[in-house]
């Protein structure tokens, strides 16, 4: 089970830390108070999963597929960042809070074009995130061109920075490679 429910004061303290001393406006503080209720499922679940990836049209469908597969288990709560809908003026702060309180971070990597590239940097920069991160990396070598529904460059789908992160996660036993959606479902199975 995740930690006990968070209080507004705890969130405000994290805001001070993560925003490097910038204080919340009264409006932002009120919005933060509203956000506490949306975070409740993270704390009430036996295990929570923060699913990250690209929000492009074909990619978000696969994020939903992973989220749905993880949510099939009793006592779990898998969610996307977009599922926490309160008015957050600072998405960096929103990401950090969700990553802090989720039990497992699951990244679905398909390419180096947007998506969750910045978040991937946090996986390695912050040990507390790296320790609970699993990434499902798409491989393209065995796919025909007509089977690819994104504009990925199949010769170099990932940046050098991503490749290094994938290697570290692979060494830690938390990288799963997939080609088609059936493989992606298989990657999610051991986590549930």
C-alpha positions, 0 to 999 in steps of 0.5 A: 500500500502507498503511504498515508494520505497526503495533506495540503501542507505536505504538498505545499512543502514539496512545492517549495522544495521542487519549485526552488523556493518559489511560493504558491499564489493564493489561487495555486494553493486553493487549486492544490487543496482541490487536488488532494481529493484526486490523489486519494486513489494513489494512497488507498490502493494496495499498489499504484502505477504511474504510466508515462509515455507519448500522448500522440493518437496511436501512442496514448491508446497503448498507454491506456492498454497498459493502464487497463492491464495493470488495473485488472488486478485487485487492489491496484490503481494505474493512472496516466498523468492526464487522469489527475485532472485538477487545475495544475498550473505547473506540470513539472510539480504535478509530475514530481508529486505523482512520481513521488507517491506512486509505488511503480513508474511505468514508461512506454517508450516508442521513439524520441519524439516528445512523449516523456523524454524529460521524465526519462531524465529524472529516472536516472537523475533521482535514485528514488525514481530509478528504483521504482521505474520499469520501461517497456521499449518498442523494437522495430527491427522485425516490423514491416513499414506498414505495421508502424503507425507513428512517424518514427525513424526506424533506423534511429528511433531513440536518442543516445541519452535514451539508449543509455537509460535503457541500458541501465534499466536493462542491467537492473532487470526493469526493461522489457522490449516489445514489438506489437501490442500483444508483446506490450501486454506481456510486458505489463503482466509481471508487474501486476 
